[in-house]
């Protein structure tokens, strides 16, 4: 029970980290959940079973004992095997979307000027002057304002790097929490995560892996140099799957494994730097604003504050 609990908390936390960075979150699906689903998928086809010994599963995936009867493996069997961790990760991503919503809602209720006002002003701009990205942002704003629950559900059900804007819009428009969070939870923890699960499972079936390996070798100039390390990595994974229950088999690191570890390390560093940079920018804004108001006479300061309130209200 304790192992299951910590396993659930682990994936819940990774889900929160994936979306809590206001556009710069740690991409934990690419770094953790996606590779885990891919490993389970390849193991299921290689072992003809998903009844992996526990332990070492879920830390290590190996094939079950020879005496265990084989199973008919299909996509739904694999999805069932990885559904719990995927559900926890999806719930975490929904929770990670709450800070933009809560901050925008608190700013609107307190009358403070929102730092993201330039996003909320998009519907006042001439469409001909907007870039393609800004037009997409404007479409998201209109969708969540007009469609309510269904609009939020649609935005949350597909991979959407601009969903923070939807959360900001919902908070600033005072859309109730009872409408916002259930739509986000249903979209991210049910619809979106199942789309991602199905995509990874389909891509990493044994037939598709073989097709990809053959295609990789056909790329001019770089095909064979890439095909060799990839084939070596895949063969090593198969040997590991048929190892002992304690997972004691040791292998020399492969080029693919080393590159992936370097990639994970770089992503973690980028995530930490983005947090530090965001905190520094917010500190600079607060410092600049406090210095600006200190330079104004008291009457001018009140005028600026009231005008900022008026401009914020006019956006609604």
N, C-alpha and C positions, 0 to 999 in steps of 0.2 A: 504493500500500500504506500509506504514512504517513497519507494522508487517511482511509482506511478505519479505520486503527488509532485515530486521534484521534477519529473519529466514534463508534467503539465505546466508547472511554473516556468520552466526553462523556455518552452515554446511560447507561452504567454508573454514573457518578457521580451523575447526576440521580436514578436509581433509589435509590441509597443515601440521598440527601438526602430522598427521599420518605418513608422509614420510620425513619430513625435518630433522630428527635426524641422518641421515647417518647411518642407521641400528638400531638406538635406538629410533625411533620415538614413540610417544604416540599412542597406538593401539586403535584409536577412533572408529573403526568399532565394535570391541568387546565391548567397553565401552559405546558407544552412539548410533551409527546408527543401529547396529544389534538389541539391545534391543528395539529401537523405531519401527523397522520393525516388530519384534516379537509381540509387544504390539498391533500394528495396525492389524496384522494378526489375533490374538486371538479375538480382538474386532469385527472384521468384521464377523467372524464365529458366535460369540455369539450374536451379534446384528442383523445379517442378513442385514447389511447395512454398507456403508463406508461414509455416509453423516453425519459425526459427527458434533455436534453443534460447531460453531466458534463465539466467544470464548465458552468454554475454550480450544478447540483444536487449535493448536497442543500441548499446554502445558499439557493438560489433555485430555485423551480419554474417552468419555462416549457415551452411545448409544443415538440415536436420539429420538425425541418424538414418542409416540405410534401412533400418527396420520399419520406419514410418512410411505409411502408404503415400503414394504420390497423389497430387491434386490436379484437377483441371484448372489451368491458369488462364484467366482472362483479365480484361481491364477492371471489371467490377471487383474481383477478388483482391487485386492490388490496391484499389481505391479504399476498400474496407480496411485493409491493413494499416494504411497511413492516414485514415480519416481523423483519428483523435488528435494527433499532433498538429494536423492541418487546421482542425477546428480551433484548437487553442491559439495557434498562430493568428488565425483570422480574427478571433475575439480581441487579441492583443492589438492588431492593426486598427480595429474599431475604437478601442480605448485611446490609442495614440492620436486619434483625430479630435479628441475633446478639447485640448488646449486652445487651438485657434477659435473654435466655437465659443468657449467660455470667455476668452479674452475679448473677443469682439462684442459679445453680449454684455459683459461688464462695462466695457467702454461706452456702449450705447446707453445703458441705464444710468451711468454716472455723468454722462454729458461730456466725457473726455474726447479729444480728437484721436481718431484711430490712425495708426501709422500706415495702414493699408488703404487709406482713403483714395489713393490714385487708382486702385483696383475697383473700388466701389463707384468711381466717377466714370467708368467706361461707358455706361449707358447714356451719358450726356454728350459723349463725343460723336463727331461725324463718322459714320461707318467707313467712309472712303479714306479717312486719314489713319485708320487702325491697321496695324499689322495683322498677319494671319493668326499669330498667337493671341493678340489682344481680342480679335474677333471670337476666338474660341473661348476666352475667358468671359467675354460678354454673353456668349451663348449659355455658358454654365450658370451665370448669374440669373439670366432670364428663366432658365429651366427650373432652378430650385425655388425661385420666387413664385412662379406661376403654377408649377405642378406640385409643389409641396412634397409630401411623402414620396410619391412616385418619382418625382424629379431627383430627390436625394438618393433614392434607391437605385435609380439608373446610373447616376454618377459614381456610386459606391460599388456597383456590380461589375465594373470593367476596370482594367488597369488605367489609372488616371493620375498622372503626376501633378495635376493642378487641383486635386480635390481639396487641398487646404483652402483654396479660394471659395469653394462651396461651403466649407465650414465657417469661414469668416462671414460670408454673405448671410448664412442662416443665423449666426449669432447676432449680427448687426441688425437683421430684420426681425429679431426677437421671435424667431420660430421656436415653438416650445421644445424643451428637451425631450418630452414624451413623443414628439414627432421625429426629431432629428436623430437621436441615438438608436431607436429601433430600426429605422431605415438604414442607417450606416451599419449596424450590427448584422442585419439580414443580408445586406448587399455584400459586405466584405467577408463575413464568416461563413456564408452559405454559397452564394452565387459566384463571387469572384474567386474564392479559394478553390472551388470545385473546377472552374475553368482552368486554373493554373495547374491543378493536380492532373486533370485529364491530358493537358498538353504535355506535361513532363512524362507521364506514363506512356503515352503514344510515341513520343520521340525516342524513348529508351527501351522499347521492345527489342527483342533479339534481332528481328528482321531489319528494323530501321537502323540499329547500330551497325549491322553488317553493310547495309546500303551506304551509310555515311562513311564507313571505313573505305569502301571501294571508291566512292566519290572523292574522298580526300586524296587518294593516290593518283587520281586523274587530273589534279590541278597542275598546270604547267609550272616547271621550275621548283616550286616549293612543295609539291604534292608528296613525293616519296620521303623527303626529310621529315614531314609532319606525320605521315602515315606510320612510320616506324615507331616513334615514341608512343603514339596513340594505341597502336596494336599491342605494344609491350605493356602499357598500362592496363588495357582490358584483359590481357592474359593473366597479369598479376592479380587482378581482382577475382578472376575465376579460381585461381589457385587458393586464394585466401578464403573464398566461400567454401571450399572443400577441406578446410583445415580442421584442427581439433576444437573442442568446445571452449577451451580456455583462450583460444585465439593467440597461441604462443608462437605461431609461425612469424618469422622476421624476414623482411624483404629490404633490399637496398632501395632507396628512394628513386622513383622514376622522374623523367623530365616533366611529365604532365603534373605529377603530384607536387613537385617543387614549384612549378609555375603557379599552380592554384594556391598554394600556401603563401607565395609572395603576393598574389592578387588579393587574398583575404587580408594580409597585413597592410597593404596599401589602402584598402577600403576602410579599415579601422582607423588608420592614421588620418585619412581624409575626413572621416566622420568626426573625430576629435577636434581637428583643426576647424571644421565648419562650426562646431559648437562654440569654440573659443572666439572665432571671428564674429559670430552672431552676438555673443555677449559683449564683445568690445564695441561693435557698432551700436548696440542699444545703450551702452554706457556713454558713448560719445554723443548720441542724440539727446539723452537726458541732460548731460553736462552743457551742451550747446543751448538747449531750451532754457535751462535755469539761468545761464548767463544772459540770454536774450531778454528774459523777463525782468532780471535785476536792473538792466539798463533803461527800461521803460518807466516813465512816471506812473504812479498808481492808477490814474484815470485812463491812460493809454493801455495799461495792462488789462484793466477790466474790459475795455472796448475790444481788444484783441481776443480775449477769452469769449466774450459774448458773440463776436462775429464767427469765431470758430465753431461755437455751438450752432449758430444759425446755418452755417454751411453744412455741418454734419446732418442737421435735421432735414435740410433741403434734399439731401441725397436719398433719404427714405421716400 
